[in-house]
Amino acid sequence: MAERKKQSLLTGAGVLAIATVIVKLIGAVYKIPLTNLLTPEGYGYFTGAYAIYNPLYAISMAGLPVAVSKMVSQNVEFGRIKDAQRIFHVSRRLFFIVGLAGTTILMLIAYPYSVMVRSPMNFVSVMAVAPCVLFCCMMSSFRGYYEGLKNMTPTGVSQVIEAAVKLAFGLSATYVCFNHWLSTYRERAVDGAATVFGTEVKNEAEALAVMYPYAAAVAILGVTLGSMLGLLYLYIRYKRHGFGFTREEIVNSPSPESDKTIRKNLIRIAAPVALSSVVLNISNMIDDLTIRSRLAYAIESGSEIIKNMYGASLAASQTLDEGIHNYLYGTHGAVLNIKNLIPTITLTLGISAIPALTSAWAAKNKKEIKGTIETVLRVTMMIAMPAGLGIAAIPGPILEILYSSRQDMIPIAEPMLRVYGLGIFLFAATSPMTNMLQAVGRMDIPIKSIALGSCAKILLNYILIGNPNININGAPISTTVCYIIIFAVNLYYLLKMTGVKISFLSVYLKPFISAALCGIVAFASNWLISEKLMIDSRLVGIVAIGLGGITYVVTLLLLKGVAKDDVEMLPKGEKIAKVLAKFGLLG
């Protein structure tokens, strides 16, 4: 039996980060054309399905793998190899039950929830995504096991498979079905009147409104198929490579604990971890409910104000009055695709930190504890700050690049994206800090901070979004305030519990100065080139992003804001580190 493959914190994070970048690129190729095909109104159905799916998904992809990873890591640290193997077997059985229950619950509440958010046809997409809960729960036992062994490759590969299948099937099937339905309608329509999915319509705009929920459901089926094949890959890998321990390690390991004891420990660790994710996602579900209900209220109470604000966009998209709600909600969903990119990447740092920090905490290695926490926070800021301030500086050109065929929604999306850009470093740091708190046994703190932030978010949603003059623009404001609270509470307790004193200069100040210059250069170059040369806005945006990126890297190196370990996680990192050290550019 081959010896297991172990990866360092940053190497493991690097593997997951590369996989995440690939997944996000595939996701962009998937979601951006999907938004362009369905329009923001149709994309609203796609986004709406995720709002109810995510709380159950959070259990399988946050709480469960963390519990397995932590228990496996602890047992391997003390040579209890048979326990690690037993944990895997027990978790598979337990997670199957949890996943089956989650899928059943989602199917049962699909229609009542869709009615509650004033979008009854959303239930079609919810039903299509429901089986994902079962498949993702089953994947969690495999992913958590390998992550506990500090091998992030299986997780990364399975994520890429999920995304690739989602793209290949979801987008192509949606395109074929949607265009088939549209051409069939046009062939059968008499003066615009026809029957579409059993509904009588008078014109093409009404026909499209009927097709959107079904087209979104077809797209979601790609997500379900992707999760099923991701699970199949992990199962085949396990069958081919086994547990990843040598025979000598297994023979010398003491007898494992009973299934009952392991099951209790899994639930004991998973419950608070899952609860923190569930609290966040249930708050997001309530957030989604308040956004949609307050947006509907704003439209009903101030329809003339809304039409005056977005009249040109609504006319260009041929959105009917009854579709304004989904159109604005879908536009917000398109903005979230950009806002969520960086936090998804930095999430990998937290996942990699769990086994590393768990081992250091168990061994009471204060130097390694400090090094892990400081590295995770510093690299998070190095990634999130330039991305966030760059997005805030030039939101319009970024939207032009990504949604060029949906010019109607860009004026609505631009102010929302600017606000989200300013808060990206907060969003990006939350998950890694949550994972590190979980690794040192304080699963309760993220629950409390998330609950506190969510209360503020829901209150602000009610006040801001219900105001017709603010409407959907209140969503990014309330979200940012929520994460300010979560960030502050988590950071305070993480440092207090571990006794770590981080370097404010290297973790925050140097990345911020470099990122601020990045944003200034991006904004200035975009303004100068577009004003003076009248070049296509998409090309200008690409140039501005490039110049901003170069400014950031050069400034960060000149300020010695990059550590040797940060560089060594890159491909050919050791050679690059030697060159930078030779010129005195490493901190």
N, C-alpha and C positions, 0 to 999 in steps of 0.2 A: 504493500500500500504506500502510495507516494506521501512524502512529508508535506504538511500543509503549507500553503502560501500565506506569509504574513506581510503586512504592509504597515509602514509608519503612518502617523496621523496625517501628515500632509500628502504622502504618497496615496494613501487611501482616499483622502479628500480629492486629490488630483484625479484619480480614476473616476470617482463619482462625478466630479465637476465636468470632466470631458464627456462622460455619458450624458450628463444633464444638458450640456451645451448642444450635443447632437440631438437629444430629445426635444429641446426648445427650438432648434432650427427646424426639425421635422414638424413640431407643433405650429411654428409660424407658417410653414408651407401648407399646413392643414387648416389652421383657424383663419388666417388672413384671406385666402381664396374663398373659404366657407362663408365668411362675413360678406365678402364681395358678391358671392352667388346669392345668398339668402337675404341680403340687406340687413341693417341693424334690427329691423322688426322680426325677421325670421331667426336671426341669431339670438334674439331674446329668449326664444323657446329653448334653444340649446343651453344657454347660460342658466336658465331657470331650472333645468333638470339637475344641474350640478349643485345648486343651492340646497336642495334637500338630500342629495346623494352624499355630499361631502362630510356631514357629521358621522354617518356610518362608515364611510371610507376612512375617516380619521382614526377610528379604532384599529382598523386592519393595517394601516400604513404608518401609524405613529406609536400607539401604546403597545401593540403586540410585538413588533420587531424589537422595540427598545427593551422590553422585558426579556425576550430570548437572548438578545445581544449582551445585556448586562449579566444575566445568569451564566451564560456560556463563558464570557470573558473572566468572570470571577472564578469559576471552577477550573478553567485552564490555567489561570495564574497559580493556583495551588496544586496543580497536577491531577485534578479529579476528572480525568478524561471520560470515564464511563458515565459520570453525571452529565457531562456535556452531551453525550450521545442520547442519554435517556431524556434530557430536556427537549431535544429535537423531536423525538417520537411522541412525547406527551403533548407538546405544543401543536403538532399536526392534528391530533385528534380533537384537542380543545378548540383550535381555531376553525376547524371544519364546522363544529357546532355553532360557534359564534357567527361565522359567515353565512351559514344557512338561515339562522335566525334573522340576521340583518337583511338578507335578500327578501325574506318573507315579509318582514315589517315594512320595507320600502314599497313592496307591491301593494300592501294593504292600505297604506296611507297616501299613495300616489294621487288618486283622484281628489280626496278631501283637501289635501294640501293645495293642489292646483286650483281648486275652486276658491280657497281661502285667499290666494294671492291674485285673484281676479284674472286668472288665465287658465280656464278649464281644460283646454286642449294641451296644456303642458304635460298632462299625465301620460301621453303617448311616449314622450321622450324619457320620462321617469321610469316607465315600465321597461324601456329598452336598455337602460343603464343598470337596473336592479341586479342582474346576475353578477355584475362586477364586484359587488361586496363579497360574495362567496369566493370568487377567484382570487381577489386581492388578499383576503384573510389566509387562504391557503399559501399564497406566495410569501406571506409574512413569516411563516415558520422557517422557510428556506433562507430568506434574506436575513432575518435576525440571527440565525445560526452562523452563517458565513461572516456577517458583520462582527459577531462576537469573536471570531477567529482572526479579526483584522484583515479580512479578505473582502474587499468591496467590489471585486470584478463581477461575481455572479449577479449582484444587485444591479450594477451598471448595465450589463448585457441584457438582462431581462427588461429593464426600463427602455432600452433602445428597441427591443423587439416589440414591446407594447406600442411605442410611438410609431414605428415603421408600419405595423399592421393597421393601426388607426388611420394613418395617412393613405396607405394603398387601398384599403377597402372603403373606409369612411368617406373620403373625398370623392373617389371615383364613383362609388355607388350613389352618393347624393347627387352628383353632377348628372349621371345617367337618368336616375329616377325623376329628378326635378325637371330636366329638359323634356323627358318623355311626357310627363304630366302636362307641361305647358304646351307642347306641340299638339297633344291630344285635345286639350281645351280649345286651342285656336282652330283646329280642324272642325270641331263640333259646334262651336259657338255661332249663334244666329243673332246678329246685331249686338254681340257681346254677351248674350244670355246663354247659359249652359248649366249643366249639373256637374259639380266637382266633389267627389267623395260624398255623394248623397246630399249635397247642399246646393240650393239654387243660387246662382250668382248672376249679376246684371252686367258686369264688365270685367276686364282683365285684372284690375286692382283688387276686386273682391275675390277673384279666382286665386290670385297669388296669396291673399290673406288666408284662404282655406288650405292651400298647399304647404305653407311654411311649417306648421307643427309636424306634419308627416315627414317632410324633408329633414327637419332637425332630428327626428327619431332615427332616420336612416343613418345620419352622420354619427349619432351616438352608438349605433350598433357596431360601428368600427372600433369604438373604445372598448366595448364588451368583448369583441373578438380578440383584440390586442391583449387584454388582460388574461384571457384563456390561453393564448399561445405563449405568453410570458411565463405562466405557471407550468406549461408543458416543457419549456426549455429547462427550468429549474429542476423539474422532476427527472428529466433525462440526464442532466448533469450529475445529479445526486446518484442515480443508478450506475453511471459510468465511473465516477470518481470516489464514491463512498463518503466517509466522514472526514477524510483528510488527515488522519493520524497514523503514525507508524505502529506496527504490531507491538514493538517494545513499549511504547507509551501506553498502549491499552492494557497490556499485561501487568505493568507496574502500577496501574491506577487502582485505588481502593474501590471497594464495592459501592455502587451508587445508592442514593436515597430511593425511597419507594415512589411509585407513580403518584400516590396521593400527596406526599410531601412536596414533590416537585410541582404538582398542579396547584397546590395552595400557594407556593412561593411565586409561581408565574402570575396567578391572579392578584396576589398581594402587591407585586411590582407593577403589573400591567394596569391594574385598576386606576391608581392615581395618575399614571402617565396617560392612559387613555382618557381619563376624566378631564385632564387639562386640554387635550385635543378636542374632546367632545364639547367642553364648555366653550372653547373658541369657535368651533364649527356650528354649535347650536346658536351661539350669539350671532354668527354669520347668517344662519338661517333666519333668525329673528330680525337681523339687520336687513336681510333680503326682503322679508315680509314688510318691515316698516318702510323700506325704500319704495317698494312697489305700491303699498297702500297709501303712503303719503304723497307719492308722485301722482297717483290716481286722483287723490283729493286736490292736489295743486292744479291739475288739469281741469277738473270739474269746477273748482271755485274760481279759477282765473284763466279760463280757456283763451280769452282774447290776449292776455299778457303772454301766454305760452306761444300762441300763434304769431304774435308780433316778434317775439324773440327768435323763433325758429322757422318762421314762415318760408324762407327761401329753401331751407333744407327739406322741409316737409313736402314742398311742392316738387322739388327736384327728385325726391325719392318716391313720389306718388303715394305718400302715406295718407290713408283715410283717417278721419277724426278718431274712430275707434281704435286705430293702430298707433296713435301717438305715444301711448303708454309704453308699448313694447318697443317702439322705435328708440325712445330716449333710454330705456332700460338696456336695450341691445347695444347702443352706442357706449354706454358705461361699461358693458361687458367687454367690448372691443378695447377700451382703454385699459381694463384690468389685465388683458393679455400682455400688454407691455409692462405694466406696473409689477406683475408677478414674476417677470423673467429673472431679475437679480435675486430676490429672496429664494427662489427655487434653487439657484446655483449655490448660494451660501448655506442653504439647508444641508448640503453635503458635508460641510465642515462640522456641523453639529453631530451628524450621524457618525462620522469618523472619530469624533472626540469622545463618544460614549465608552467604547472599550478602552481607549487610552487613558482617559481620566478615571474610569472605574478601577483600572489596575493600579494607577498611581495613588488613588485615594485609599484603596485596600492596603497598599504597602506603606502608606503614610510618607510618601516621597514628596516632600514640599517643593523641591526644585522642579520636579516634573509636573506637579500640579500647577505651579505658577507658569511654567513654560507652555503648557497646553492651553490654559485659559488665555494667556497673552497672545499666543499665536493665532488662536481662533478669532479673537476680537480684532486683532490687527489686520489679518487677511480679509476678514469680513468688511472692515472699513475701507481697505485698499480697493476692494471690488465695488462696494456699494456707493461710496461717496462720489467718485468721478461719474459713474453711470447715472446716479440720481441728479446731480447738479447739471450734467450734460443734457439730460432729458428736460429738466426745468428750463434750461437756457434756450433750447430750440425744439419745443414740442411740435410746432407746425410742420417743419421739414421732416421730422421723424414720422409723423402721421402720413405725410405725402409719400414717403418712401414705401410704407407698409400698406396703406389703403388708398392708393392712387386712383382706383376705379370707383371709390366711394367718396367723391369730393363733397357730397351733400352733408356727410356727418363730421367732416374735419373741423368746421367752425364750432361745433358743439363739443367735440372731444378735446380740443386744444386746451382750454382753461382747466379742465379736469386733469389732464395729463401733467400740466405744469405743477399743480398742487401735489399730486402723487410723487412727482420727481423729487420735490423737496423733502419728502418723508421716506424715501426709499431706504436710506441707511437705518432708519428705525425698523422698517419691515424686515430688512435683511438680517438684522442682529437678533431679532426675537427668537426665532427657532433655535439657532446655536446656543443661546443663553439658556433656553428652556431645556435642551438636551444636556447641557453641562450641570444644571441644577438637578436634573434627574440622575445623572451619573454619581453625584455625591449624596444621593438619598433624600433630597428636598423636593419631592414631587408636588408637595402642597403649594409651594410658592407660585409656580406658573398658574395654577388654578385660580388663586386669589387675585393675582395681577390681571389675568385675562377677564375674570368676572368684573373687576373694578373698571377696567378699560371699556368693556362691552356695555356696561351701564351708561357710561358717558357717551358712548357712540350711539346707542339707541335713543337716548334723550335728545342728542343733537340732530339725529335723523328726523325725529318728530318735529322739532322746531324749524330746522333749516329747509328740509325737502318739502314740507307742507306749505312753505311760503312760495307762491307762484313766481315771485321775482328771483328766487334762488333755485328752486326745484332740484333737478338732478345734480347741480353743482354743489349741493350740500354734502353729497356722499363722500367725496375725497376729504373734505374738511373734517367730518366726524371720524373718519377712519384714521386720519393722521393724529388727531387728539387722543384717540383710543390707544394708539401705539406709543405715543409719548409716555403715557401712564405705564403701559406694560414694560417698555424699555427701562424706565427709571427704576421701577420696583424690582425687576429681575436683576439688573446690574447691581443695585445696592445690596441685595441679599446674596448674590453670587460671591461678591468680594468679601462680604461680612462673614459668610459661612466658611469660606476657604482660607480667610486671613491673607489673601493675596493683595498686594499693592501693585497695580499695573502702572506702566509708564504712560502717562497722559500724552506726552510728547510724541512717542513713537506710534501709539495705538490710534490716537485721534487727531492731534494737531497737524502732524506732517501730511497725512492723507487729506485732511481738510484743506490745507493751504494749496496743495497740488491740485485737488479737485476744483477748488474755487477758480484757479487760473485756467483750468481746463474749460470750465463753463464760460468764463469771460471770453476766451479765445474762440470757442465755438459760436457764441452769440455774435461777437464782433465780426468774425469772418463771414458768417451767414448774412449779416446785415450789409456789410460792405460789398460782398460779391453780388448779392441779389439786387441791391440798389444801383450799383455802378455798372454791372455787366449784363444784367437782365437775363441770366442763365436759367435754365430749367430748375425749378425749386428742388426737385429730387436730387439732381447732381450737386447743387449747392449744399444740400443737407449732408450728402456723403462726404464732400470736401470738408465741411465744418466739423463733422464727427472725427474725421481723420486728423485734422489739425489739433483739435481738442485732445484727442488721445495721445498724440505725440508730445504735446505740451505737458500732459499729466505725467507720462513716463519719465521724461527728461527732468522735470521739476522734482519728482519723487526720488530719483537717483541722486540729484544734486543735494537734496536735503538728507541723504542717507536714510531714507524712510523704508528701505527694503532690507530684510535680514537674510543671512546666508541660507537658512532653512527654507525661506519663502521661494528663493530662486531654484534650489535643488529639487523642488517638487515638479519643476517644469521638465519637458523632454530635453535631454542634453544639459540638464540643470547644473551639474557639477562643473562642466567646462565653462558655462556662462558665468557661474559664480566666481571662478578663478579669474576670469577676465575683468569682471567688475571689481573684485577685490584688489586687483593689480592697480586699478585707477582710483582706488579709495572711494568707491561708490556704494559700498555696503555698510549698513548700520550695525 
